């Protein structure tokens, strides 16, 4: 045992040790899970890998190919349904800052808009579906969230003075990029760590293998050109499967990125990027201050760092299902052509008269008088088909998918609410997958914000959405420094089905919560209620914070744009506590604040109330009589002034949404 931490060794020594660690990663003798991953890959894509004749989707075995191997990938179909169900909800995130100052609130809005932009630009919906599927097949999958300095908007960083062969001086502009985020989805064969550690939060270091273009690396590191040219191509140590493009793979090489997070042994962490011990691209402190690799591991294997593949539960039944079908298929393929038994002494002849076949034969003493009869050899044992049905039902139960999700709901189940309930039950069954997926996505979104916070030093634009409009906002990484967490917004399980969304939209339309066509269709598109009604949610948050401030004795201010009725109702609930009532000072402050809301409500313009409620300009009142401004009443508009149309309850004939439906 050495007297120093091996991550403190030189660049060459560290790269050499890391290379020795991952060199046997895919060998079954070193990594027992590698054999499982290979087996699952072949089974999951059996219709591609199993057939031995590319002119037929069937496989054949036996000495002369007389046995039919029929592969019907029911297990893959179930996994795909699980993936679709688990990823149906659209991706919505909300950034959480460390305080509630006005500047921080604006920075949080920038963070929210940035995350929405990252979801679109990085194709997160597609990458999420890919990783959930990989986690079901291999037990775990990964996201890698890093900053690429060779991407983004190009700009001239500096001017270099050069001299040509004739001694003439010339200037060459050096082009740099402002950088951009990259969210990658490396496979289980590309991420290396100490698998003896069960909890990923306890992992000190992890390494990721990436595929790069040799010439791009030479352009980025011209001083390492000779070493980069000597690096083996990516398929030099293995046979490329399915490579029919005819392209020259000499251009592709492996680049390894290793991240050690800050720890007592390495206070600033360490990051090393290399191809081999002589080709070191970067070796310095870890600028991310963490491991920017996020695992998705729905079902961890107890005592190990690996995840348990859901596909393993389905494969035994899948193989038996294929065996039953292959048995029946072999029988029908070999003996499906009709055969006829005929005694030799029957002396049969055939004539055709008027389109009718006449068969003549000499009666004999045998059974049936020597008449020909069919030979029935295609009938398979009923147990074969019964076993196939049993194992298929077993796969359905193991996957947790009910009949409604298979497209055949039980009799009498047709409403969106009922199907949504069955969907919710299935989601509860696979709760570990949904929970792991949400936790991984929250970590990915936070790492994305962290990358912009640390590396986006040049001002850039983010698209921000207001009510009915979109505008660009300039920001730098400093605007995101206060964001410490990102939360994934979950929606009602009924929002995961179109039937459930229609039913919710109709209920909200009838109750008046949906005010326009845009909001109605946003519900149909699956937007969470927290996003749909952000204004109402923010008002509730304000009321709760005021309640906390009132109990703590801190000052609270009421303004005329508040929802006064909602404030008064919520603040009055504080007085339901006997301990609060015993404190006269607290009671006085609460009642005084409620009085503020009452006075503001009595003097509030009904037109302002209408604009706050509807977001539209109300109809102008008729001219005032006598020149005296009427006084507003607590329950409606001033005397003699008609109530604006926007404040009147809409009838079905007036409501454009109801006419539309």
N, C-alpha and C positions, 0 to 999 in steps of 0.2 A: 504494500500500500504506500502510495506516494505521500509526501508531507505537504502537498498543496492541492487545491481543487483543480481538476483537469480542465475546467473551463477557463482557468487563468493561464493556460499554456499558450505558446506562440500560435500564430495563425496557421502555419503549416502543420504543427502537431495537432491542433484542434481539428482542422479539416481532415487530417488523416484518421483520427479516431472516430469522427462522425461518419466518414465513409465506411470504416470497418463496421460500424454499428448498423447502417442501413443496407450493407451489401447482401446480407442474408435475410432481409426482411420478408421476401416472398418465398423463401425456401421453407417447405413444410417441416423440416427438422428443426428449424430455428423459430419459426412462427407457426404455431399449430392452427391459427385461424386462417392462414393463407390457403390451406387446402379446402377449408369450408367456403371461403370466398370464391375459389375457382369452381368448386362443385355447384355452388348456387348460381354462378354466372352461366354455366352450361345448362343448368336446369331451367333458369328463368328465360333464356333465349334458346330453348330446345328446338323450336321450329326452324331455327337458323343453323344450329350446330349439330343437331342429331341426324338429319337426313344424309345418307351416303351417296345419293344420286341427285344432282341438282336439277334433273329434269322431272323430279317428282317430290312432293312434300312428304311422302311416306318413306320410312326406312325399311330395310330388308335385312334379314339375318338367316342363319342356317348355312348348310354346306352349299346349296345352290340358290340362296335367296328365297327359299320357299316360305319363310316366316315373315309376316308383315309386322312392322313396328309402327304403331299408330300413336302419334304424340298430339294430345289435345291439351293445351296449356291452361287448364282451369285455374291453377294456382296463380299464374301470372294475371289472369283476368280478375281474380279476387284482390290481388295486391294493387292492381291499377284502380279498382273501385275504392279501396281504402285510401289511396293517394288522392284521388279526386275528391272524396268526402272530406279528408283532412285539410285540403288546400282550397276549398271552395270560397272561403271567406276572403274578401279583398284585404290588402295590407294597408292598415292605418296605424300610425304611430303618433305619440305625443311626447315632446321633450319636457323634462322636469329640471328646473333650475334650483340653485341652492338658496335663493331668497326671492322676495317678491317685489323688489324695487321696480320703478317704472322702466328704467333702462333694461333691466333684466327681462321684464315681460316682453319688451320689443325684441330682445335677442332670442327669447324663446319662440316668438312668432317666426323669426328668421330660421331658427333650427327646425321648426315644424315644416316650413316650406322647403327647406333643404332636404329633409328626409323624404318628403313626397317626390321631390325631383330625383333623388337617388333611386327610389323605387322604380321610377320610369326609366331613367337613363341606364341603370344597371340590370334591367330586365329581372327584377327580383321575384316577380311571380313565377317566371319560368325556372329560375334557379332554385326557388323554394320547392317547386314540384319535383325537380330533379333530385334534390337532396333528400326529400321525404321518401321518394321511391328507393334511392340508394340505401337509406337507413333501414327500410323494410327488407331489402335483399341481403345486405351485408352486416346489418346490425348497427351501423353508425356511418355518418358522413360528416363532411367538414365544409366550413366557409373560411376563406382567407381574405381579410380586409386590410389592404395595404395601399400605400401612396406610390404612384408611378411618376417619377420625375421626367420620364420621356414621353409623357402624354400631356394633353391640354393645348392651350393656345401658344403658338410659337412666338418668340420675340428675340431680338438681337441683344445678347448679353454683353459682349465686348467685341473689340476689333483687334485682330492679331496682325502683326507685321511679318510678312514672309518675303523670301527672296527666291526667284526662279533660277533655272540652270544658267541663264545668261547674266546673272547678277542684278537683275532688275527687281526693285522692291515693289511689293503690292500688298494691299490690305485684304484680309479675309474676315468677314463678319462671322462670329460664333453664335449659332442659333441655339437658344435654350427654350424650354417649355415651362409654363407656369404650373405644370403638374396636374394630376387628376386622380380620382379614386379608382381603385380596382377591387371588385368583389369576385373572387374566383371560387370554384367548387372542386377542390382536389379530391381524388378518390382515396379509398382506404390504403391503396398501395403507394400513395404519394406522401403520406404524412407519417412521421416517425417520432416516437416519444417513448418514455419509460413506461411500458404497459403494466408494470407491477403496481403502479400508482392508480388507485381506483377512481378518486375524485380528480377531475380535470383542474379544479382550482388549486390543487396541491402540486400540480406539475410545474417544475421549474423551467423546463426548456422543451421546445418542440421544433421539428424541422419539416420543411415542405419542399418537395421536388417539383420543379416547374420546367416546362419545355420552352426553350427560347430559340430564336433564329441566330445562327452562328454569326452572320454578318451584321445583324443589329448589335450584338454584343461587341463585335470588333469596332463598329462605329462609335459605341459608347465608351469603350476602353481601348483606344488605339495602341496604347503602350503594351497591352497584353496580347497583341495580334498573334505572335508566334506561338504562345501557349494555347490560345483559343483554337488555332488551326490544328493542334495535336489532339484535341478532345475527341473521344469516340462519339459517333453519331448515336442517336437514341436507340436504334434497333440493332446495334452491332453485337450485342450479347444475347439476342433472342430473335426468333423468327417472327416477322411482322404478320399478323393475322388479318386477312381481308384487305391488304394493301394492293389495290388494283389501279391506283391512280397513275402509276408510272412516273411519279415525281421523284426527284433526287432527294433522298432523305439525309444526304450529307449536310444539309443546311440546318438540321435540327439537333440541338444538344440539350443535355440536362444542366440546369442551374439549381443549386440547393440554397435555401434560405433558412437559417437557424436563428431562433429567437430565445434568449434567456431573459426572463423578467428580473427586475431588481429584487435583490435578496440581501441578507446580511453578508454573504460571501461575495456578492457582486452588487454593490449599492446602486450602481447605475445600469445594471444589466449588461448584456452583450448581444450584438447582432453580427453575424458573419454570413456573407454571401459568396459562394465559391462553386467551382465545377470540379476541381481536384486540389490537392494540397499545393500545387504550384500556380494555380489560377484563382487568386483571391480578388474578388471585385470590391468587397467592402468588409471592414472589420473594425468596429468601434462600439460605442455605447448603443444601447437599444433606444432609438428615438421614440418608439411607441410606448415605452415604459410598461409593457405588458406583452403577452403572447397574442398577436393579432390573428389567431386561429381559433375558430369557434366550433366545437363538436356538436353534432346532433345525435344523441344516443338515447332513444326512447326507453329501452329496457336493458340496463347494465347487467353484465354477468357478475354475480356476487364474487368478490375477491379478485377481480381482474379489471383491467382498464378497457376491455372490449365491450361491445354491445351485442345483445342477442338478436339474431335475424328473425323477423316474423315469418319469412319464407320457410324457415326450418320446420315450423309447425305444420305446414301444408304439404311439404315434399313427400313424406311417406304415403299419404293418401293419394297424391298426384301420381306417384309411380305405380301404385296398385290400380288406379283408374286407367292409366295408359295400358297396363298389362291386360286388364279385362277387355278393353276395346281392341287391343292387338289380337287377343285370342279369337274374338268374334270376327274381326276383320280377316285374319288368316283363314278361318274356316270358310268364310264367304268368298274370299278371293280364289281359294283353291278349288272349291266345290260348288261355286255359285251357278255355273252353267248347268242347265237341266240335263240329266241323264235318264235314259229309258231302259227298263229291263224287258228282255224279249227272249222266250225259249227258242233254242235253235230249231226244234222240230215244228215250230209254228208255220214256217214257210210263208212269211208275210209279203204281200205285194200291195202297192198303193196306186190307185187311179184317181183322177180328178174329173168330175162331171159337174158342169154348171157351177164351178167355184167351190164345190164341196169335196173334201177329201174322203175317199172310201178306202178303208183298210181291210184287206182280205187276209184271213189266216186259217190254218187248219187246226181245229180244236184238238187239244191233247188231254191226256189224263192228269196233267199237273194242276196246281192250284190256279183257279181262275180260268181253266180251260186253255191256258197258253196265251191269253190276251196280254199285250204289252202294258206295263204300268211304270209310273215314274219312280226314280230312286231318290229318296229324300235324305241327303247327307248334310244339308246346310243348317239344320236345326241345332243351335247351341243350347247348352244346359241353362235352365232358368236362373240358376245360382250365379252365373257369370254376370247377367244383367242386374240381378238384385244386388250383388256386391258392388257393381259400378255405381248404382244409385246410393248405396250406403256411404261409400267413401266420398262421393260428391257432397252429400249432406254433411258429412264430417268436416269437409273443407269449409263449407258455408258457416258452420258453427264455430270452427276455430278462427275464422276471419272476423267473426262478429257482425257480419252483414246479414240483415234480415231480408225477408222476401220483398218488402217494399223497395228496398234499395237495389234489388235485382231486377226491378221493372215489373214485378208481378205482385202488387199489394194484395193483402188478404181480402176476401169478399166483404163488401160494405165499407172499405177504406178508400175514400176518393178525395176528401177535402184536404186542402193544403195544411190545415192545422194537424190533422191526424198523421199525415205523412211526415210533417216536420217533427212530431213527437217521436215517431219511429226513428227518424234521423238523429234526434237528440239522444235516444237510447243507444244507438250505435256509437255515437261520439263519446258517450260516457264509458262504453266498453273499451274504447281505444284512447282513454284519457291520457295514458302515459305518452302516446305519440303526440297528441295535441299539445300537452303541456311542454314537452321537450321542444317541440317546434316553436312555440311562442317564446320560450326562454331564449332559444338560440337566435331568433329573429330580433328580439330586444337587444341582445348583445351585439349583433351585427350592426343594427342601426346606431347604437351608441358608438361603436368603433368607427363607423363612417363619420359621425359628427366629430369624434376625436381626431381623425386624420385631417379634416378640414381645419379644426382648431389649431393643430400643431404645424401644419405645412402650408396652409393657404395664406401666405403672407402678402401676395399681390391681390388687390381688390378684384372681385369678380361679382357676377350678377346671379341672383336667384329669383325665380318666378314666384310671386306671392299672389294669392287669390283673395279678393274681397267679395262682397256680395254682388255677384253678377259681373265681375270684371277681374282682369288679371293685369298685374304690373310688375316691372322688374325692380329689384332692390339690391343696392350694392352692399357688400359686406366683406369682411376679412375674418381670419381665424380668431381674432380677438373678440369678435361678437359672440363667439360660441363657447368661450372659456367658462362661463357660469353654468353650462349644462352638465349635469352630473349623472343623469339617468334618462333612459328612453323607455316608455311603456307601450306595449302592444295593446291596441284597443280591440277587445273581443266584442262580438255581437251576439244577439239572441240566436240560438240554434235554428229558430224558424226562418232567420234571414239567410240560411244556407240553401234554401230551396225556393224556386220561383213561386210555387204555390203559397208558401209561408209569407214571402215578401208581399205578394198581392193582397193576402188577407190582412197583414199589418197595415199596408198602405190604405186599404179601404176603411179600416177601423179608425185610423188617424184622420182620414178625410172626413168621416162622419162626425168626429168629435171636434173638428175645427183646428186641430193641431197642424195640419198641412194647409198652407195658405196659398200655394200656387202650383202650377204644373211642374215647375222645375223641382220643387221639393218632392212631389209625388214620384217623379221618375228617378230621383236620386235614391229613394227607398227601394224601388224596383231594381236598381243597379247594385244594391247591397251595402250602401253607406251606413255605418253604425249610427245609432241615435245620438251618441255623444258628438259626432261630427255634424249630423243633420241639425241638431238643436244646440249648437255651441253657445249661442247667446243665452238661452234659458239655463244651460248648465253653468255658464259663467255667473249668472245672477244668483243661482243656488250657492255657488262657491263663495260669492261675496257675502251672502247672508250668514253662512256658516262661520266665515272668518270674523264677521261682526259679532256673532254670538260669543265666540272665544274671547274677543277683545272686551266685550261688556263684562264677562265673568272675571277677566283679569284686571278690570279697572282702567283699561286704556281708552282714550277718547275715540269716538265713532261719529262720523258726520253723515247726515242724510242730505241728498240732493234731489232735485225735482224729477230727474229721469229715472229714479228707482221704481221698482215694483212695490209700491207702498203697502198694498194689501198683503203681499207675500212677506214683506219684512215684518209687518206688525204681527202677523200670525205666527211666524217663526220666533220672533223675539218674545212674544207672550208665553211661549212654551218654557222659557227659562224660569218663569215664575211658578211653574208647577213643582219646583223642587223646594221642599220645606226648609232646607238649609239656606237656600238663597233668600227666602222670605224673612228669615231671622236676621239678615244683614240689611239694615235699613238703607245704607249708602248704596249698595248694589241695586236694590229695588228702585231707589230714586233715579239712578242713572238709566236703568232700563226703561222706566216709565217716561222719563224725559226724552229719551231717544224715540220712543214710540209716539210721543206728542209731536215731535218734529215731523215724522212721516204723516201724521194725521193733518197737520196744518198745511204741509206741502200738497197733500192730496186734495184738500178743500179748495186751494187756490190754483190748482194745476189747470192749465188750458186744455179743454177737451180736444182741441186740434193737435196739440203736442202729444196728448195721450194716443190719439189716432195714428199719428205718424210713428210713434214708438211701437205701437202694436202691429201696424201693417207695413211700415216702411214706404208708404205712399203719401202724396199730398192729398188731404181731405178736401171735400167740396167746400167752396167759400160760403159763408152764411149770408143771409139776406141783409140789406142795409138796415142799420140800427135806427130806431124811431126815437125822436126827441134829443138825439145827440148824447144821451147818457149811456155809458158802457154798462151793460148788464152784469150782474154778479153771478159768478159761477157757483153752482150748487154742488154738494158732495156726491150726488147720484147721477149727474149727467151734465148736459150743456146748460148755459145760462138761460134764464126765462126768456122766451120769445125767440130763441135761436134754435133752428132745426138741427137735429142730430146729424152729423155727417154720415154719408152712406157707408163709409168704411167701418163705422162703429156699429151699424145695424147688423143683426144676425142675417146671414144670407139664406134665402129660400132656395130649394132645389132648382127652380127655374132660373135663378140669378147666378148660381154658382157655376162657372165655366168648367170646373173639374167634374161636377156631377153631370152636367150636360154631356161632357166628353165620355163619361162612363155609361 
